[in-house]
Amino acid sequence: MFKKEEGRFHVKSSEYFSNTQLTVLIDKETGVHYLHSWITSGGGGLTPLLDENGDVIINKNF
């Protein structure tokens, strides 16, 4: 009846260490790479990843 749609974000990598989870996400619509952090005691954040010149990392071929 309902088809399952794919999410907007692709998980490129995910690591967990010392009560912190770090995940690199790619926006499938824009190609922008994000770093998502989460601390198990509560709290987290999301920020675009930047290259060596301070520009947002974008993969237009994703």
C-alpha positions in Angstrom: 0.0 0.0 0.0 2.7 2.5 1.0 6.2 2.3 -0.4 9.1 3.0 1.9 11.0 6.0 0.7 14.8 6.3 1.1 16.0 8.9 3.5 17.6 12.2 2.4 20.9 11.4 4.1 23.5 8.7 3.5 25.7 7.6 6.3 29.2 7.7 5.0 30.9 6.6 8.2 30.2 6.3 11.9 32.6 5.9 14.9 32.0 5.5 18.6 34.6 6.2 21.2 34.7 7.4 24.8 30.9 8.0 25.1 30.8 10.0 21.8 29.4 9.0 18.5 30.7 10.8 15.3 28.9 10.3 12.0 29.6 11.7 8.6 26.4 12.2 6.6 25.9 13.2 3.0 22.8 15.1 1.9 21.6 13.2 -1.2 19.9 16.3 -2.6 22.8 18.8 -2.2 25.9 16.6 -1.9 26.9 18.6 1.3 28.9 16.5 3.9 28.0 17.0 7.5 29.6 15.9 10.8 27.0 14.8 13.4 28.2 14.3 17.0 26.3 12.8 19.9 27.4 12.4 23.5 25.6 9.6 25.4 25.2 11.8 28.5 23.0 14.1 26.3 23.8 16.7 23.7 25.1 16.8 20.2 25.6 18.9 17.2 25.6 19.1 13.4 28.0 21.1 11.2 29.0 21.0 7.6 32.5 19.6 6.9 35.0 22.1 5.5 38.0 21.5 3.2 41.5 23.0 3.7 40.3 26.3 2.2 37.4 26.6 4.5 34.8 25.8 1.8 32.0 23.4 2.4 32.7 19.9 1.1 30.2 19.1 -1.7 30.1 15.9 -3.7 28.0 16.8 -6.7 28.3 13.3 -8.1 26.6 11.6 -5.2 
